[in-house]
Amino acid sequence: MTPPVLYLGPEGTHSHEAALRRFGPKARLVPCLSHYEIFSRLCDARSRPRPRAIVPVENSIEGPVTQTLDQLAHHAGATILDSFSVPVGQHLMARPGTKLSAIRRVYSHPQALGQCRAALDRLLPRAERIPESSTATAARRAAQEPGAAAIASEAAARIHRLATLRKNIQDGEESVTRFFTLSAGKAASRPAKAKECRSLVRLVIGNRPGALLHVLAPFDASEVYLTFIQSRPLPGRPWEYGFFIEAATDWKSARAQAAWKLVRALAESGRKIGTYPVV
């Protein structure tokens, strides 16, 4: 049986579009209401067949998707199969016949609201910006409420029969979101034709002066290129942080292995989340 593919739903979200692009229209796509639900279902050992998941990890305008990072921290069974990027268009939409002057509320996912901050300041400076669980849910609310608009995808506009008032209102000429394909358990081997390979690790570092600099120094000494660093709060430990670090390595070289061994010794704890191709 073909494994299901979990994504942040409902239908019409950017995650839905990414899942279609990665697995095709014949894939068995399963919408989830939250990042928590995606990871809970992904890591449920009772699931047969074991599912895959598509999750956003980073946007070129708004930065890291912290909900994904937090769930990766809490679910040690999740591993990364690959990474891929998708151009994301953020469109302002409302019920047919709605004028900009009539809009009092704008719904969208927090990431989308952040990506369109300057445009909203210019077009709708007095409209309330209300976060929703997904861009598609925001479009559904805009379809139900007079005086409301949403920032969402073209697919969401079609599904909910909304009129697009402005296209591509994201700040900057281009917005690109990077996604991870996830599985639970042992990761698949790297495809032979993969041109680029990266690895994601999570480190917990003691709260002392210069700690992060000292822990990362072995990567510099071994010429391991770091492509992503993001801190996230440690639950139950105020003002202490765990760090997600992505490196352009597959750990196969002796220098990279030695660097990781020393980094692991200097850190309070460390975990390799996955080594994966960039496709």
BELQUI-V794636 format. One record per pair of residues at least 4 apart in sequence whose ideal C-beta (glycine too) atoms are under 6 Angstrom apart, sorted by the first residue. I is the first residue (numbers start at 1). J is the second residue. If there is no record, write none. Layout:
# BELQUI-V794636
((I | J) (I | J))
This chain:
# BELQUI-V794636
((1 | 49) (2 | 28) (3 | 49) (3 | 51) (3 | 52) (4 | 28) (4 | 30) (4 | 51) (5 | 19) (5 | 23) (5 | 27) (5 | 29) (5 | 52) (6 | 30) (6 | 32) (6 | 38) (6 | 41) (6 | 51) (6 | 53) (7 | 15) (7 | 16) (7 | 19) (7 | 54) (8 | 13) (8 | 15) (8 | 134) (9 | 31) (9 | 32) (10 | 31) (10 | 136) (11 | 16) (12 | 16) (12 | 136) (12 | 155) (12 | 156) (12 | 159) (13 | 134) (13 | 135) (13 | 136) (14 | 88) (14 | 153) (15 | 54) (18 | 54) (18 | 86) (18 | 179) (19 | 23) (19 | 29) (19 | 54) (23 | 27) (32 | 37) (32 | 38) (33 | 37) (35 | 67) (35 | 71) (38 | 53) (39 | 71) (39 | 75) (42 | 51) (42 | 53) (42 | 184) (43 | 75) (43 | 77) (43 | 78) (43 | 184) (47 | 51) (50 | 184) (52 | 183) (53 | 182) (54 | 179) (55 | 68) (55 | 180) (56 | 65) (56 | 177) (56 | 179) (57 | 65) (57 | 68) (57 | 178) (57 | 180) (58 | 64) (58 | 178) (59 | 177) (60 | 175) (60 | 176) (61 | 115) (61 | 171) (61 | 172) (61 | 175) (62 | 111) (62 | 114) (62 | 115) (64 | 230) (69 | 232) (69 | 244) (71 | 75) (72 | 273) (77 | 184) (78 | 182) (78 | 184) (79 | 183) (79 | 187) (79 | 274) (80 | 180) (80 | 274) (80 | 276) (81 | 181) (81 | 183) (81 | 188) (81 | 276) (82 | 181) (82 | 276) (82 | 277) (82 | 279) (83 | 180) (83 | 276) (83 | 278) (84 | 179) (84 | 279) (85 | 176) (85 | 178) (86 | 177) (87 | 176) (88 | 175) (88 | 177) (89 | 168) (90 | 112) (90 | 115) (90 | 116) (90 | 151) (90 | 169) (90 | 170) (91 | 164) (91 | 167) (92 | 149) (92 | 151) (92 | 165) (92 | 166) (92 | 169) (93 | 150) (93 | 157) (93 | 162) (93 | 164) (94 | 98) (94 | 142) (94 | 149) (94 | 165) (96 | 163) (98 | 102) (102 | 147) (103 | 124) (103 | 127) (103 | 149) (104 | 127) (104 | 147) (105 | 128) (105 | 130) (105 | 148) (106 | 127) (106 | 129) (106 | 149) (107 | 130) (107 | 132) (107 | 138) (107 | 141) (107 | 142) (107 | 150) (108 | 112) (108 | 113) (108 | 135) (108 | 138) (108 | 150) (108 | 151) (109 | 134) (109 | 135) (110 | 131) (112 | 135) (112 | 151) (113 | 129) (115 | 170) (115 | 175) (116 | 120) (116 | 151) (116 | 169) (116 | 170) (118 | 171) (119 | 123) (119 | 169) (120 | 124) (121 | 125) (132 | 137) (132 | 138) (133 | 137) (135 | 152) (136 | 156) (138 | 150) (138 | 152) (139 | 150) (139 | 152) (139 | 156) (139 | 160) (140 | 160) (142 | 148) (142 | 149) (142 | 150) (143 | 160) (143 | 162) (152 | 156) (157 | 162) (157 | 164) (170 | 175) (187 | 274) (190 | 194) (190 | 197) (190 | 277) (191 | 277) (194 | 277) (196 | 278) (197 | 250) (197 | 277) (198 | 246) (198 | 248) (199 | 247) (199 | 249) (199 | 275) (200 | 246) (200 | 273) (200 | 274) (201 | 245) (201 | 272) (202 | 242) (202 | 244) (202 | 271) (203 | 243) (203 | 267) (203 | 270) (204 | 242) (204 | 268) (204 | 269) (205 | 211) (205 | 212) (205 | 215) (205 | 267) (206 | 211) (206 | 268) (207 | 240) (210 | 214) (215 | 263) (215 | 266) (215 | 267) (218 | 259) (218 | 262) (218 | 263) (219 | 224) (219 | 226) (219 | 259) (222 | 255) (222 | 259) (224 | 247) (224 | 249) (224 | 256) (224 | 259) (225 | 248) (226 | 247) (227 | 246) (227 | 248) (228 | 246) (229 | 245) (230 | 244) (231 | 241) (231 | 243) (232 | 242) (233 | 241) (234 | 240) (234 | 242) (249 | 256) (250 | 275) (251 | 256) (251 | 257) (264 | 270))
